[in-house]
Amino acid sequence: MALITASATVQASAICFFKPQSSLITLKSNSKSGSELGFVTSQLSGLNISYDQCSLPKKISSTIKLPIQPIARRICPFTGKKSNRKNLVSHSNHKTKKLQFVNLQYKRLWWEAGKRYVNLRLSTKALKTIEKNGLDAVAKKAGIDLSKK
């Protein structure tokens, strides 16, 4: 007769099996004759499955804060221009999808109010608008704070 404890915890799936009355389950072998193989049957009628009494893995609170990396998107922050979908049409009128990207440039501009240079990534259309209206006016209209850049 084999004895198995029923209070074993499974760490991989966090399910606990326990028997409230006793902690032992007996296994009986049913063999009809000596030449036949014996089959082991278990008496698992008194087992309960519970998550309350198990030691579940606790959430780990991380104290390390990773810096947020800025995403360089192909959108102009001043004008809001972004990529456009177009079709390349062949001589046989076969259409192939293609993206037309915005002409974004990295530009170092003098900011008069801050008395310093500001590095910006903006479209050439925004550059023309800045030359016409001024950097402060265009940034204010777009809602961009130049003191952070």
C-alpha positions as CSV (number, residue, x, y, z in Angstrom):
1,M,0.0,0.0,0.0
2,A,1.5,3.3,-1.1
3,L,1.0,6.6,0.8
4,I,0.9,10.0,-1.0
5,T,0.6,13.3,0.8
6,A,-2.2,15.4,-0.6
7,S,-0.9,18.8,0.4
8,A,1.5,19.2,-2.5
9,T,1.6,22.6,-4.1
10,V,2.3,23.0,-7.8
11,Q,4.4,26.1,-8.4
12,A,4.1,26.3,-12.2
13,S,0.3,26.6,-12.3
14,A,-0.2,27.8,-8.7
15,I,-2.9,25.3,-7.9
16,C,-3.0,23.6,-4.5
17,F,-4.5,20.3,-3.6
18,F,-5.4,19.5,0.0
19,K,-7.6,17.2,2.0
20,P,-9.2,18.9,5.0
21,Q,-9.8,15.8,7.2
22,S,-6.4,14.0,6.8
23,S,-3.3,14.6,4.9
24,L,-2.9,11.1,3.5
25,I,-4.5,9.3,0.5
26,T,-4.3,5.6,0.2
27,L,-3.9,3.9,-3.1
28,K,-5.3,0.4,-3.6
29,S,-4.3,-2.1,-6.3
30,N,-7.1,-4.1,-7.8
31,S,-5.8,-7.4,-9.2
32,K,-8.2,-10.1,-10.2
33,S,-5.6,-12.8,-10.7
34,G,-1.9,-13.3,-10.4
35,S,-1.3,-13.3,-14.2
36,E,-3.1,-10.1,-14.9
37,L,-1.5,-6.7,-14.4
38,G,-2.7,-4.7,-11.3
39,F,-4.3,-1.4,-11.9
40,V,-3.9,1.4,-9.4
41,T,-6.9,3.4,-8.6
42,S,-6.9,6.4,-6.3
43,Q,-9.5,7.6,-3.9
44,L,-9.6,11.3,-4.6
45,S,-13.2,12.0,-3.5
46,G,-12.3,14.2,-0.5
47,L,-9.9,16.6,-2.3
48,N,-10.6,20.3,-2.8
49,I,-9.0,22.7,-5.2
50,S,-8.4,26.1,-3.7
51,Y,-6.5,29.2,-4.5
52,D,-6.9,30.8,-1.0
53,Q,-4.6,28.6,1.0
54,C,-1.9,28.4,-1.6
55,S,1.2,30.4,-1.6
56,L,0.7,32.3,-4.8
57,P,3.6,34.2,-6.2
58,K,3.4,37.9,-5.2
59,K,3.7,40.8,-7.5
60,I,7.2,42.2,-7.6
61,S,7.3,46.0,-7.2
62,S,10.1,47.4,-9.2
63,T,12.0,50.4,-7.8
64,I,14.0,50.8,-11.0
65,K,12.5,53.3,-13.5
66,L,13.6,52.9,-17.0
67,P,14.0,56.1,-19.0
68,I,11.2,56.6,-21.6
69,Q,12.8,56.7,-25.0
70,P,11.2,59.2,-27.4
71,I,9.7,57.8,-30.5
72,A,10.9,59.5,-33.7
73,R,7.7,59.6,-35.6
74,R,7.4,60.9,-39.2
75,I,5.0,63.7,-38.2
76,C,5.8,67.4,-38.1
77,P,5.0,68.8,-34.6
78,F,4.3,72.3,-36.0
79,T,2.1,71.6,-38.9
80,G,0.8,68.1,-38.1
81,K,1.8,66.8,-41.5
82,K,2.2,63.0,-41.8
83,S,2.8,60.4,-44.4
84,N,0.3,60.0,-47.3
85,R,-0.7,56.8,-49.2
86,K,-0.4,56.9,-52.9
87,N,-0.7,54.4,-55.8
88,L,2.1,53.8,-58.2
89,V,0.3,53.2,-61.5
90,S,2.1,51.2,-64.2
91,H,1.5,51.4,-68.0
92,S,-0.9,48.4,-67.7
93,N,-2.8,50.3,-65.0
94,H,-1.5,48.0,-62.2
95,K,-1.7,49.9,-58.9
96,T,1.0,49.4,-56.2
97,K,0.6,51.0,-52.8
98,K,3.4,53.4,-51.6
99,L,3.9,55.9,-48.8
100,Q,4.9,59.5,-49.4
101,F,6.7,60.6,-46.3
102,V,6.9,64.2,-45.1
103,N,10.1,66.1,-45.8
104,L,11.3,66.3,-42.2
105,Q,14.6,68.1,-41.5
106,Y,16.7,68.5,-38.3
107,K,17.2,72.3,-38.0
108,R,18.9,74.5,-35.4
109,L,17.0,77.7,-35.1
110,W,17.7,80.9,-33.0
111,W,15.0,81.4,-30.4
112,E,14.9,85.2,-29.7
113,A,12.8,85.0,-26.5
114,G,15.0,82.3,-24.9
115,K,18.2,83.9,-26.3
116,R,19.5,80.5,-27.4
117,Y,19.5,78.0,-30.3
118,V,16.8,75.3,-30.4
119,N,17.2,72.0,-32.2
120,L,14.0,71.0,-33.9
121,R,12.8,68.3,-36.3
122,L,10.3,69.9,-38.6
123,S,9.0,69.8,-42.1
124,T,10.1,72.2,-44.8
125,K,6.6,73.7,-45.0
126,A,7.0,74.5,-41.2
127,L,10.3,76.1,-42.0
128,K,8.7,78.5,-44.5
129,T,6.0,79.3,-42.0
130,I,8.5,80.1,-39.3
131,E,10.5,82.4,-41.6
132,K,7.2,84.2,-42.5
133,N,5.6,84.4,-39.0
134,G,8.4,83.8,-36.5
135,L,9.3,80.9,-34.2
136,D,7.3,82.1,-31.2
137,A,4.1,82.6,-33.1
138,V,4.2,79.2,-34.8
139,A,5.2,77.4,-31.6
140,K,2.4,79.1,-29.7
141,K,-0.2,78.2,-32.3
142,A,1.0,74.6,-32.4
143,G,1.1,74.4,-28.6
144,I,4.8,73.5,-28.3
145,D,6.8,74.7,-25.3
146,L,10.3,75.6,-26.6
147,S,11.8,76.0,-23.1
148,K,11.9,72.1,-22.8
149,K,13.8,71.6,-26.1
